[in-house]
Amino acid sequence: MAPHPLDNLTAEELHRTAAIIRKEHGNVNFVFNTITLKEPRREEMMAYFGWDQSKPKPAAIEREALVILIDRPSGQVHEVTVSLTKEAITEWKKVQGQQPTVSIFEMIEAEEAMKVDERVIEECRKLGITDMSTVFIDPWGIGHSDIKGKRLVQAILYLRTSPDDNQYAHPLDIHPLYEVNEKKVLDVLVAERRNSKYKRPTIPLANHHFLPEHLGQENLRKDLKPIQIIQPEGVSFTIRGQELDWQKWNMHIGFNYREGLVINNLNYKDMDGTVRPLFYRISLAEMVVPYANPYEPYNHKMAFDVGEYGMGFLSNSLELGCDCVGSIYYMDAILNDLKGEPFVIPKAICIHEEDTGLLFKHTDYRTGKAHSARSRRLVISHIVTAANYDYGLYYYFYQDGTIQFEVKATGELNTQVLALDEDAAPYGTIVAPQIDAQHHQHLFSLRVDPMIDGPNNSVAEIDVVPSELPVGHPDNRIGNAFSPVTKIFNDTNEAQSVASLERHRSWKIINENKIHPYAKSPVGFKIINPAPPTLLCKPGSIVYERARFATKNLWVTRYDREQRYPAGFHIYQSNPDDNLGIPQYIKENKSVRNKDIVLWLTFGITHIPRVEDFPVMPVEMCGVALKPVNFFLGNPGIDIPPSNKLSTKSAYAPADANSCCGKNNL
């Protein structure tokens, strides 16, 4: 059976694609940076899904792969389109002056090469390290460099006192600079001490463990009783390939090397049975983690984890009972290595249901009669590890039509070593003796491609403000009046905004062609962003110019197939003067009112590390939600049956206790 047009490339398709490339380019030494699905054109898919009735459903949609190659040692980058339908290359272009994602395989190569470099070994000897097997190296994107035309990584070195020791308790002051394509170390930087009498720090050797085997069984808590999550009749969702149905929701689940999880063709069945289109595509399109320390070599730390490393490549294989709890359905991820061979991340995607407390409840205080319904959500998630940090990435779908994307940041702080007399302030926190955790931000960009009841949508900004009328005015006699003020964005010059707590600001995606019969206003979805920090780095700084997307909480642009990433496609070592991504997308002012549009939502965390974040960090959560506003004719979850005592067992309630619906006679 033919795959769904948005299904990930299979292992067999990866093999075929690589074989076609080798046949054409086999006389050159090169590596496969990326082989991924080249998604079909949106207009084709809208007809395929039936949302565009003006066109017939395509009988077949061409299956294409996007391939990114890097010649070695020259570093020449190629973008190639391979038609798997035609078994042929249909486009080949050379990319000049830009670098694609650095893969995990290039990072492994880099660590191996740096550990045997004589200059690195010599600097380690100066710190008293003679066994290089105890040295571990985290390669990072260079951020910026005066060296042009090279594919560079900057590395941070750590020591381990045992094979699975917490290396971030033993940071070193050594930072090699490595050329990826030539596979050689170009330089070894030693971080200078500031306000210290010491030229080099001593290595902090005190262990700060968090693994249970190091803590000791006798030191673990003894008073935790088991919690069991069971669904004796099975799950409430059904999956066909990569399509999923759950509680009136329907969607396609995609996965790629860069964004990781992608939600496609999200639609909802209304109370009358009408299937309504909501969002064509939702994905985590970029993130940036700028660090605050302004001194070399730390001022190179500005990680764009999506575009520089790829969230798909960084995905974990998930474990039942640890990463996911309950009745779980897993999906594997299939990606490519540098040779173009497929490799599998087993159980990369976790799908399950969760109880989330009350959905609604009301008690008639006169009669005591109550009715309540429990809220359940569908969870689709994956977890990535980007060196020290781990990010749990969760899409939630609720029975009332709400969509939520949540990030749970955890893992370990990126640490730097201090001399005995050094202070981390004002750009860091001493989380343990001689261990500096530098201040930083985690700023995420969610790309939302809406189709709210149709392909043409608008975005409205709503501020809720006190009445301008003075107290005592006939229309504000006691001064309590306030109301929403709505502005619909007309063009890309207008459609860029920041959150305002003072003005209780929110935004709505609306369809001005579809007026709600009761509210007499366009149907829509409200954007809820409770974590609205923006980039703190100054305008004109390197990270500011590379990450302009993070300077606003909302951008709206016209849909363009080539505009997928808010910091640009080839973000690695991007030139700040190029202002890739959103600055280019809005260079020409375009109408975004009642058009095919894309929203870019910025949210995140400003992280001033705490001692409690070490040695491993409790999750810090942030995210955004999309909630129906005057979209349905009432509460879409009203048909959820009441909960009863058979679904919940209590250790203390008597067996004949009433259900949570009290005197309800249902």
N, C-alpha and C positions, 0 to 999 in steps of 0.2 A: 504494500500500500504506500502511496506517495506521502511524504511527510507534510505536515501543516506548513504553509509558507514561512511561518515565523519560528518553527522548531529549530533548535540548535543543530549545528552540523554534527553528523554522526562520525564515529571513528572511521567508518568506510569512506565517508565523504572527505574527511581530512586526508586520508591516504591518497585518494584520487586527486585532490587539489595539489598536494605536494608533488605527486608524480608528474602532473602537467607542468608545474613550475620547473622541476628539475630537467625535464626534456628541453625546455626553452633556455634555461639559465645555468645548465649543468657545468659549463666550462669555467665558471667563476666560483671562488670560495665565498660562500655566503651562509647566513643563518636565517632561519624562519623566526622573525620576531613575533608575528601574529598570523594565525589563520582563523577567521571568524565568519559568521554569516553576514553577508551584505543584505540588509533587510530590504524587502521589496518596497516599491514606491507607495507612499501613503494613499494616493488616489486609487491605485490598483486594489489595495487592501480594503479601502472603504467600500468599493464595489463588491469585493469578495465576501465581506461580512454582511452585506446587504444594507449598509447605512446610506449608501448613495444609490437611490433607486433610478437615477437618470441614466445609469450605465448597466449593461448586463453583467452578471457575475462572470469573471474570467474563467474560461475552461481550464487554463493552466497558468501558473505564474512561474517565471523563470527562477531557477534556484542558482544563487550566486554566492561566491566566497570572496571576501576581501583579504588579501595577503599583503603583509608588510615584510620586506626583506631588508637585510643589512649586509652589504658586501664587507668582507674582511680581507686585509686590514684597512682598506680605504675609508670605510664608514659610509659609503654611498647608500642612501635609503631609496627603496622602490615601493610604490603602491601599485598593486596589481589586482585587477578584477578577473576572476575565473568563473566562467559559466559552467556549472555542473550539468546543466541541461544540454548544452552544446558540446561539452567536453573540450572547451577551448578558452584561451585567454582573449578577453574582449577589450581590456584596457591595461596599458602599462605606462606609468609615468615615474620619472625620477623626481625625488624631493630634495631641494637644495636648502641648506642652512637650518634644518630642523631635525630634531631627534625624537624617535618614538619611545614608547614605554620601555622601561628597563625590566626585563623579566627576572623571575626568581632564579632561573638557570644562569643568567649573567651574574647575578649576585653571588651565587655559589662559586662560580669561576673566579670572581674577584676575591672572595675570602681565601680561597685556596692559594691564589697567586701571591697575595699580600703576606700570608703567613710564612712563605719561604723567601721573601725579599730580604736581602742582606741589610738594607737600611732600616727596615722595620725590626728585624731581629736585633740589630745593634741598639736601637732606642729602647727595646724591651730589656736588653742586658743592663742598660744604665739604671733601670728601675729594679734590678735584681732578679729579673725573670730569665731563666735559661731554658726552660721547657716550653716550647712554643705550642705544645698540645694543650696547654692550659689557657692559651690566649684565644679569645673569640672576637670576631670582627663583624660589626653591623655596617654593611654598605648603605649609604644614603645618597639620594640625589644631591648634586653639587649646589643646587640653588642658583648660584651665579659664579662665574669665573672669568678672569681676564684671558684665559687660554681659549682661543676660538677654534672651531673646526674639529674638536675632539669630543669623544663620547666619554664623559667623566663620571666617576663616583668619588665621593668623599667618605671616608670610613671612620668609625668610632670604635676604639679598642677597649676590651674588658678582660678581666681575669676570672677564671673559675677555680675554686679549690677542690672541686669534685665534678664528675661528668655532668650532673644535673643541678649543680649549684646555681644560685641566683647571681648571674654575672653583673647585674646592675648595682650590686653592693660593692663591686670592686672595679670602678672605672679607672681607666688610664688616661694620660694626657697626650696620647699619640694619635695623630689623624693623617693617615696616608691619603694621597691623591692618586687615583688609578685610572688608566685609559682602558676602556672596555674592549674595543676592537683590536688594539695591539696587545692586550693582555699583559700590561706592564705597569709598575708603579712609577709615576712621574716625580713625586716629591713626598716627603714625610714632614708634616708640620707638628711642632710641639707647642701646645697652648702655653702662652706666657702667663706667669703669675701676676696678679694685681694686688698691690698693697700688701706684699708679703716679703719677708726676709729670705724666703727660700726660692731657689731657682727652679727646682723640681719638687713636686709633692711626693710624699711617701704613699704607698698603695694602702688604702683601707682594707684590712684583711678580716675584720669581724664579719662573720656570716649573718645574713638576714634572710632566713629561710621562710618559705610558706608551703612547701610541699609536705604532705602529711608524714611521709617516711622520714623526713628530716626533723619534723617537730616531735615525733614520737607518739605512738598510739596512746600512751598514758597521759599525754597532755591535751588530747582532743576532748571536746565536750561529751559528757555521758548522759545528758538529760534530754536529748532529742528523740522523740518518738516518730515512727515512720508515718509519712503521708502517702496514701495510695490514690492515684488518679486512674479510674477505670471507666470504660465505656462498654458495658456488657453486650450491647447490641451492635457494637461497631461505630465507626465514625459517620458523621452526617454529610460528608462531602463525597463526591465522585470525581474520578480523574480518568480522562481519556487521552493518553499520550501526555501532552503538556497543557491540555485544557482542563479547567476545573470548574465544577458547579458546587455551590454551597449556599443554602438559605437565600435563594433568589439572586445571588451573585453568579456571574459567569465571567471567566477571564482566561487568558493564555499566559502561562508562566515561561518567561525566557531567561536565558543566562548567557553572559558573554565574559570574555577575558577582562574587560575593563570595568563595566558597571556592576558586574555580578548579576544579581537578580533584576529582572525587568518585568513589569506587569503590563500586558498588552490587552487591548480590546475589552476594557472593563465595562460591564453593563449590568443592569439590575431589572428584575421583573417586577413591575408595579402591581398594586393590589388587584387591578382589573385584568392582569395577565399580559399587559403591554410590556415588551422588552425595550428598555430605554438606554441609549448609548450615553456613557459618562466620560470616560477617558480613553483615548487611543493608546497612550503610552506613558508610564511613570517610571522614573529611574533615578538613582543617585548618580548625578552626572559629574560631580567634582567635589573635592574638599581641599582645604588648605590648612596646614598646621604651622603658623609662623611662631618662631621663638623670639623672646624679648631681649636676650643678651646681645648687645651691639658690638662685641669684640670678636676678632678673629680667634679661632676658626668657627666660633659658634654662630656668627651672623649668616652663615651659609644654610642654617637649618630652617627650611621652609618647605615642608613636605606636601606635595599634591598627590595624595595616595591613590586617587582614582586614575588620574592621567599619567603619573610617573611610574607607578608599579602595577596597577590593575587589580581591582577588588576581586575579580574572578580568579586570577593567578594566586592571590593571597588567601583564598578560602580554605577553611578547615574541613576535615572529615568529622562529622558530628557524631556524638555518642548518646545513646538512649539513657535517660535517667540523669544525665549531667547537663548536656546542652539543650535537650528537648525532653519533656516529661509528658507521659500520657500515651494515647494511641497515635502512633506517629507514622506518617508516610514520608519516605525519603526519595529524593531524586539525586542521581549522580551528575557530576559535571565532567564534560570531556573537553580538554584543551590540548594545545600542541606544545612540544618542546622545541629546542633550537634546531633540531634535525627535521622538523616537520612531522614527527611521529606523535600520534595521539597518546595522551595519558589521562587517567581517570582519577578524579577526586571522589571517592565513594561517599555517599550520604552528604553531599555538599549543601543540599536544600532540605529543610525540615518543614513539614506541613502538619499542623494539628489544630485542635480546638481547645479553647480555654474558657472557663467560667470567670466572668469579670464582675460579679456582684449584681446589684439590682439594675435592671433596665428601666423599670418604672414601678411605682406603687402608689396606691391611695387607700386611705382608711376613712370611711364615713364615721365621723366622730359621734354622730347621733345614734347610729345602729351598731357600731363596732364592726360592720362588715368591711373586709379588706380584700384587695386584689393586688397581686404583684407578679411580676415576671422576672426571671433571672436573665441576665445578659450573657450571651456567649459570643465569642469572636473567633474568627479563623485567623491563624497565624501562619505566615509564610516567611521563613527566615534563613539567613546564613550568617556565619561568623568568620571574620577575617583577622589575620595576624599580620600587622605591619611592623616588623622588628619587635620593639618593646611593647607597642600598644596592640590591644585586641578590641575589635568593634563588633558588637552584635547588631545586626541590621534586620529590622522587623517591619513587615507590612501587616497591618491589622485591618480586618474587615468586620464590621459590626452589623447586627440585625436591624438597626435603625437607619442604615444607609451611610453611616460614617466610615471614612477611610482614614487610617493613621499610619504615618511612617515614624518609627522610633529608632534612635541610635542609643545603644548602651556601651559607653566607653569604659574599658577596663584594661587589664594587663599590668604593665610595669611602667613606672616613670622613666623617661630618658634621663640618665644621670651623668654628671660630670664630677671630676675629682677636684677637691680643694686642698691646698696646703693647710697645715695645722693652724696657721694664724689667719687664714682667709675667711671672709664673710661672703655669703651668697647674695646679700641685699645689694641693690634694690631689684635685681632681675631674677632672683631665685629664692628657694627655701632650703635650708639645711634640714634634710629629712632623717639623717643619721650622721654621726661624726664623719666629717670630710666628704660628705655626699651632698651635692648640689642638684636639686631638681629645678630646672629653669622654668620661668613663667612662659605660658604659651596660650594659644587659642586653638580650638577645633571648630572650623567653620565649614558647613556642608551646603551643597547646592542640589536641591531636588528639582529635576526637570519634569514639568507637568504639561502634557499635550492633551488639552481637553477636547471633548466633542459633546458638550452638555446638550442633549436633545438635538444634536445636529452639528455640522462641521464649523459653523461660524459662531463665534462667541465674543464676548467683551469682558472687561474687568472693571469693577467699580470699587472705589475706595470709600469707606464709611467711617466717619468720625462721629462720635456721640458727644455732644457739647451742651452746656447749659444754655438756656434761652438768653438771647441778647436783650430781652425786655427786662426792665428794672422791676424789683419787688414793688408791688403796689399797682402795677399796670393791670388794666382789666383782664388781659390775657396771661398774667403771671402774678396774681394777687398776693399769694403767699411765697412766691419765689422758688417753687419746686419744679418748674418746667425744664425739661431737657429733651432733646430729640436727635435722631441721626441726621447727618448731613452727607449726602451722597454725591460723589463726583465720578463720572464714567470717563475713563482714559480714552482719548481720541487717537493719540499717536505715540511712537516710541520715545519722543522727547518728554512727554507727560508721564508715561507708564514706567516710572522708576521711583521707588518709594522706600522709606524706612519706617519702622514701627514707632508708634507714639503712645506710651502708656497714659500720658496726660490727656490725650484726646480719645482714648479707648478705641484706637484705630483697628480696623479689620478690612479685609478685602473679600470680594465675591466674584466668582466666575459666573457670568450670566448669559442667557440666550435671549436677546432682545426681540427675537422673532416668536418667542413662546411666552405668552403672558398668563400668569397663574389666575384661575377664575375667581379665587377668593381674595388673594392679596392684591390683585390688580397691578402686580409688578412682575418683571421677568423672573422666570425660574432660574435657580442657580445653586451653587455650592459655595459655602463660606470657608475662607482660609483661616485656620487658627494656628498662630505661631507664638507659643508661650516662651520661647527661648530665642529672642531676637537680637543677640549681639552682632555687631558688624566689625570689620577689620579695624584694629587699633593702630596699625602702622601708618606712618605719615604719607600723604600724597607726595609722589615723586620718589618714594622708596622703591627698591627693586621688587619687593614682594607686593606692594600696593599696585604697581603697574602690571605685574603678572597676574594678579588676583583681583582685578577690578570687580568681578562678580560679587565678591564678599563685602563690598562697600555699601550695598543696599540690601534690604530684606526682600524686595520684590522687583523683578524686571518682567516686562511683557514685550515679546518680539513677534514678528510675523513668522509663520512656519516656513522653514526651509530645510530640505532634506539633508543638506550638508552642515547645518548648524546644530550639532548634537552636544557640544561640550562648552561650558561657559568660560573656560580659560583657553579654549582652542583645542584642536585635535592633537597635534604634536607639541605637547606642553613641556616635555623634558628639556631642560636648559633653554627654555624659551627666552627670547630677547625682550626685556621689559619695554623697549622702544616700539615693539611691534604691536603691543596692546591686543593680543590675540583674544578670541572669544567674543564675549558680549560687546566690548567696545567696537569691534568690527561689525557685529550684527546690527548695531543701532547707528552706525556711521551715517547712513542715509535715513532720514526721518521717514517712517512709514506709518500708515494708518493701522491701528490695531482694534478699531471698533467694528464689531460685527464682521470679523475676519477669522480666518484660520490662524490661530495664535498659539504661542507657547509661553508658559510661565516658568520663571526661575526663582525658586524660593530659598533664601539664605537663612540658616538657623545654626545654633551651635552652643559652645561652651567657652567662656574665658576662664582658663584654668590657672589659678594661683595654688600650686601644690601644697598639700597639707602633710604633716608627719603621718597622719592616718592613711594616706595614700600609698605608704611604703610598708612592707616590701612588695605587696601587690594591691592594686587599687580597687576598692569597692566601686560598683558600676555608678557612673554619672550619666543621667539620661537627658536626652533632648529630642525634639522632633516637631513635626507639624501634623495637622489634621485637616481633612476636607469634609465638611458637614453640610447635608442638604438644607437649603433655606428656601422655603416657599416653592419646593420642588414637587413634593407629594401632596395628596389631598388630606393628609392627616399623618399621625404617627405610623410609619410603615411597619413597626414591630408590634402593632396592636393584636395581631393574630397569633402571637406566640402563646402556646398553652401555658397555664399556670404551673408552677413547680409544685411538687408534692413531697410528702415525707418519705416516699419510697426511693427518691433519688438522692436523699441525704441521710446519713446515719450519724447519730450523736452519741457520745459516750455518757452523756448526762441526762438528756431529755428522755422522758418515759416513752415506752413503745407506742402508747396510744395517744401521743401528743398530736394536736392538730397540725395540719399542713401550714405552710407559710401564708396561705391565702385565707386564713382565719375561718370565718363563717361562710365563705363562698360555697354556693350550692352546686357549682359546676361538677 
